[in-house]
Amino acid sequence: MGTKPVGATVKRVVLAVTTVGAFLTPWMVSSINIALPTIGRQYSMSAVAMGWVSTIYILASAALLVPFSKLGDIFGRRRIYVVGAVVFCIASLLCAWTPNEHWLMVFRALQGAGAALIFGTGVAIVSSVFPPGERGRALGINVAATYLGLSAGPVLGGFMTQRLGWHSVFVAAAILAALVAALMAVFVKQEWKVDGGRRRFDFVGSAIYVIALTGFTWVCRTCPRCWALRCWRGNTDACTLRVVGIEMCRSFCSTCGCSATIVSLLCPIWLPSSTTALHSPSASLSASTSNT
């Protein structure tokens, strides 16, 4: 692995570029949620389809984050970071002028793949460039930019959607991604990669990881529909609590990251046992009486 010291200029460029990248990827998560109603009206999308516009970006980012990080170790982190920024830029422009909702889903997945390329190698580049005495400060700035992107997304996304249209959110993301790719490609020439036997890519493990995470998310998205059918057949109270629990955990997953998807998956396992009392009106009445 390349550990040759770098100059102060390269450090500043790397810190600036990775900070913008750390801001950009979560900013697209929170800002596009504000624009979803406008996008849904333009393409006459259902509520389920609008939910997938947001979910498919997070799913692609989460499913491809680990495999793409390994590709950065094999082929070079700077190279993979630049490729990710270019992919993110192109996908954002395609999302801005997509012809229909189906292509929007495809381009959002491509955008999520670009985000995985950026996010999976940004922290590794910072750790490679900065020595231990300066690394904590640089990583702290990157983490702060991540949460700033999550926090500023609703404000900036809402303002841009109202004043300039929802297309402007994707155009702004494309401009920032192009700037990130240009700065990293022009000013940073050193490459960081893993040498030796650890360069082997685990295709089987990566496939299992992607399929498992995709299946988890698919279950979390489709199970509430099955429970809605059961509610229509009479189990209203219990099913309502289950659906509310899943939706709350799904919102938590969207905010806190892909690892919380497992929590959302486990909700249907835990909630039925905790809502057994709600199947009986007399049990519900006795429970409320005991609480008072």
Summary of the structure (lengths in Angstrom):
residues: 292
radius of gyration: 22.0
end to end distance: 65.2
largest distance: 73.7
contacts: 959
relative contact order: 0.14
helix: 87%
strand: 0%
